Amino acid sequence: MARDKNVSSPAYRNGYSSPRTCDRDGECDVLLGEVCRWGYEGCTLGQCMCRVGEHMDVRKNKCTPRRLGQETCNSREDQCIQGMDCVDNRCQCSTGEMTDDRTFCLRHNQRLLGGSCRRSRDCLQKSPSGYTNTDVACDNGICQCERGLKRNNLRCQKRKIGERGCTANDHCYGGALCRDSTCTCPPRYTVTSSGTKCARREVSQLRYSGAVAQWRSGAVAQWRSGAVAQWRSGAVAQWRSGAVAQWRSSAVAQWRSGAVAQWRSGAVAQWLEHRTLD
């Protein structure tokens, strides 16, 4: 994604030739009034600058508030927001139209998100450091966020981890990858509570997750083998007891029927013999 110059970035309007990179305010010169600021949504490093609405006053050697549009001013002492001049003791746009927040002057061909346009370079969004034509495009005659980013009022924002709608990796926060239109952390990384960063898992976490997986697989395997063994032993025992019972009942029945038949035949023969003798 191409990065165009931030047309109202403090790196230019505050007189910094090469701002120092930073990760927190403590790395900047707090005596001058500097803070650590991020120029674009989702930047990994910030820059030491004056706060929004301030400038580096070389006479006082510290960050000094600028006058917003329509504020009273003194042409000799006060400095208006970039693109504005102190006219009749008020900060006014030199050319163009003033934005609603009174911090920027739109040139005749510049439009904010949602405005009509002819070219993408004429479209602007409001970034943390001012107005910029980064991540915007003129689509069907309307200034819109680039496809894959989401609009939040006058800003184009990246997507949180787990959120759908991305089309490229740089549409996701914190090192996440765009997979199947969803921002996802890479392997061995997990999302932080803010949903905007992927943090590498600690070794202890990896070991714990591995131990849990090993325990689960071992427990399942042990349960399965135990269940099969129990089923087999139970089936064999049931078969044996059933077979023995069947054999016994069959043998007894066979013996009984044979004995009765033998007794009957013998008794009849004996009775006939006595009758003949008589």
VOGU-3710 file (C-alpha; in Angstrom, 3 decimals, decimal comma):
1> mardknvssp> 0,000/0,000/0,000  1,498/3,301/-1,079  2,142/5,886/1,641  1,601/9,466/0,539  2,806/12,448/2,512  0,550/13,309/5,407  -0,566/16,752/4,283  -1,026/17,998/7,837  1,434/15,813/9,751  3,251/17,497/12,653
11> ayrngysspr> 6,475/16,070/11,219  6,174/18,780/8,589  4,225/21,563/10,221  6,138/21,461/13,498  9,498/22,013/11,865  10,959/18,548/12,511  13,406/17,452/9,832  13,778/13,870/11,134  11,598/13,070/14,165  12,911/10,395/16,542
21> tcdrdgecdv> 11,064/7,082/16,620  9,545/5,946/19,894  7,298/3,415/21,548  6,120/5,464/24,550  6,112/9,051/25,802  9,012/8,428/28,183  11,380/8,045/25,218  10,692/11,651/24,131  11,855/14,969/25,549  9,064/15,683/28,015
31> llgevcrwgy> 10,709/18,987/29,033  10,022/20,268/25,538  6,481/18,981/25,770  6,984/16,142/23,264  4,871/13,003/23,223  5,082/9,757/21,260  2,598/9,919/18,392  1,610/7,486/15,655  1,169/8,976/12,214  -1,018/6,212/10,770
41> egctlgqcmc> -3,548/3,752/12,065  -1,756/0,578/13,135  1,862/1,861/12,937  4,345/-0,232/14,924  6,465/2,775/15,989  5,617/6,372/16,767  7,558/9,621/16,517  8,453/12,203/19,158  6,429/15,331/18,345  4,378/18,060/19,873
51> rvgehmdvrk> 0,771/17,223/20,662  -1,973/17,774/18,110  -2,643/21,482/17,882  0,842/22,459/19,094  4,027/23,515/17,358  7,683/23,790/18,311  8,228/27,428/19,170  11,913/28,035/18,408  11,886/31,231/20,477  10,652/29,434/23,611
61> nkctprrlgq> 12,250/26,101/22,664  9,174/24,121/23,634  5,854/22,930/22,273  3,354/25,765/22,204  -0,380/25,538/21,392  -1,419/26,703/17,946  -4,508/28,746/17,451  -7,413/26,869/15,902  -9,554/28,302/13,164  -11,731/31,248/14,203
71> etcnsredqc> -9,755/31,708/17,440  -8,446/35,144/18,306  -4,789/35,703/17,570  -1,976/38,237/17,562  -0,031/38,227/14,335  3,230/38,981/16,151  3,016/36,324/18,883  0,496/33,620/18,019  0,821/30,984/15,350  -2,297/29,606/13,663
81> iqgmdcvdnr> -2,825/26,067/12,450  -0,991/25,317/9,198  -2,789/26,761/6,202  -4,323/29,560/8,261  -3,296/33,157/8,753  -4,066/35,658/11,479  -6,410/38,074/9,742  -8,273/40,728/11,684  -7,096/39,048/14,901  -8,662/35,707/13,952
91> cqcstgemtd> -7,125/32,533/12,493  -8,679/32,039/9,058  -8,018/29,797/6,070  -5,769/31,420/3,504  -7,609/29,500/0,768  -10,243/26,775/0,747  -12,825/25,650/3,273  -12,233/25,044/6,977  -13,035/21,596/8,396  -15,591/21,252/11,200
101> drtfclrhnq> -12,878/20,606/13,779  -11,171/23,900/12,730  -7,786/22,214/12,298  -7,433/22,054/8,498  -8,220/23,987/5,343  -9,536/21,953/2,399  -8,382/23,107/-1,008  -11,030/23,535/-3,660  -10,509/20,003/-5,054  -10,085/18,124/-1,746
111> rllggscrrs> -12,902/16,071/-0,236  -13,354/14,113/2,990  -14,700/10,547/3,244  -18,187/10,392/1,825  -17,694/13,437/-0,401  -17,945/13,444/-4,178  -14,666/13,154/-6,079  -12,977/12,644/-9,442  -9,520/11,433/-8,392  -8,288/9,354/-5,448
121> rdclqkspsg> -5,579/11,868/-4,594  -8,265/14,444/-3,827  -9,750/12,284/-1,057  -8,705/12,705/2,576  -9,277/10,904/5,843  -8,522/12,071/9,370  -5,578/10,178/10,849  -4,240/10,508/14,419  -1,727/13,076/13,134  -3,951/15,110/10,850
131> ytntdvacdn> -5,576/14,797/7,442  -4,007/12,446/4,890  -4,799/10,826/1,547  -3,464/7,467/2,742  -5,767/4,404/2,551  -8,527/6,259/0,690  -9,747/6,042/-2,895  -12,273/7,650/-5,204  -14,688/4,803/-5,919  -17,726/5,422/-8,123
141> gicqcerglk> -17,332/9,152/-7,593  -17,324/8,903/-3,765  -14,336/9,148/-1,397  -14,172/5,816/0,397  -11,757/3,720/2,438  -9,681/1,257/0,493  -11,326/-2,129/0,147  -10,565/-4,246/3,207  -10,462/-1,335/5,656  -13,473/-0,124/7,608
151> rnnlrcqkrk> -14,758/3,403/7,962  -15,235/5,037/11,362  -16,642/8,520/10,824  -13,844/10,352/8,942  -11,207/7,654/9,558  -10,218/4,444/7,817  -9,299/1,782/10,342  -7,672/-1,606/10,259  -9,605/-4,633/11,412  -9,243/-6,282/14,780
161> igergctand> -7,990/-9,836/15,072  -10,853/-12,231/14,454  -12,790/-9,656/12,443  -13,876/-10,447/8,896  -13,605/-8,217/5,822  -9,846/-7,888/5,165  -8,299/-8,409/1,726  -4,597/-8,026/2,607  -2,332/-8,551/5,610  -1,823/-4,829/6,197
171> hcyggalcrd> -5,556/-4,457/6,752  -5,125/-6,266/10,092  -3,799/-4,997/13,413  -0,702/-6,162/15,236  1,004/-8,539/12,802  -2,104/-10,597/12,099  -2,515/-12,274/8,708  -5,545/-12,058/6,449  -6,725/-15,650/5,970  -10,063/-16,367/4,267
181> stctcppryt> -11,018/-12,682/4,704  -10,438/-12,918/8,488  -7,579/-11,360/10,494  -5,811/-14,267/12,212  -2,676/-14,521/14,358  0,187/-16,620/12,917  1,031/-20,034/14,428  2,545/-19,874/17,927  1,010/-16,428/18,447  -2,108/-15,493/20,376
191> vtssgtkcar> -4,327/-12,421/20,369  -4,058/-9,959/23,263  -7,034/-8,714/25,255  -7,252/-5,547/23,133  -7,783/-7,598/19,989  -5,214/-5,456/18,156  -1,953/-7,372/18,683  -0,588/-10,873/18,187  1,760/-11,807/21,038  4,145/-14,730/20,923
201> revsqlrysg> 3,155/-17,443/23,337  5,481/-18,013/26,258  7,417/-21,268/26,418  5,470/-22,204/29,524  2,215/-21,701/27,631  3,433/-23,830/24,758  4,549/-26,535/27,165  1,268/-26,366/29,026  -0,778/-26,613/25,841  1,454/-29,458/24,675
211> avaqwrsgav> 1,086/-31,234/28,013  -2,681/-30,839/27,888  -2,766/-32,215/24,345  -0,527/-35,126/25,375  -2,649/-35,810/28,436  -5,824/-35,735/26,405  -4,507/-38,054/23,720  -3,071/-40,387/26,370  -6,277/-40,358/28,379  -8,373/-41,071/25,303
221> aqwrsgavaq> -6,042/-43,875/24,241  -6,071/-45,366/27,733  -9,833/-45,117/27,924  -10,250/-46,725/24,553  -7,895/-49,597/25,293  -9,506/-50,092/28,699  -12,976/-50,001/27,227  -12,056/-52,513/24,527  -10,379/-54,798/27,065  -13,357/-54,549/29,376
231> wrsgavaqwr> -15,736/-55,243/26,526  -13,711/-58,219/25,380  -13,404/-59,755/28,842  -17,084/-59,132/29,481  -18,081/-60,614/26,151  -15,925/-63,702/26,730  -17,246/-64,136/30,256  -20,798/-63,742/29,059  -20,232/-66,172/26,234  -18,641/-68,702/28,540
241> sgavaqwrss> -21,332/-68,499/31,190  -23,989/-68,661/28,518  -22,376/-71,613/26,813  -21,949/-73,520/30,076  -25,499/-72,794/31,137  -26,787/-73,895/27,745  -24,712/-77,041/27,843  -25,837/-77,889/31,353  -29,487/-77,345/30,653  -29,214/-79,347/27,461
251> avaqwrsgav> -27,358/-82,194/29,161  -29,823/-82,361/32,032  -32,758/-82,264/29,674  -31,193/-84,992/27,550  -30,403/-87,121/30,591  -33,884/-86,704/32,009  -35,633/-87,559/28,782  -33,352/-90,582/28,296  -33,837/-91,837/31,834  -37,594/-91,474/31,669
261> aqwrsgavaq> -37,714/-93,229/28,339  -35,499/-96,044/29,626  -37,532/-96,397/32,813  -40,805/-96,500/30,940  -39,635/-99,114/28,440  -38,206/-101,270/31,246  -41,338/-101,019/33,351  -43,595/-101,950/30,449  -41,437/-104,944/29,525  -41,449/-106,172/33,106
271> wlehrtld> -45,227/-105,826/33,387  -45,791/-107,808/30,179  -43,509/-110,575/31,366  -45,438/-111,002/34,638  -48,718/-111,036/32,812  -47,558/-113,792/30,496  -46,489/-115,940/33,389  -49,837/-115,583/35,040
//
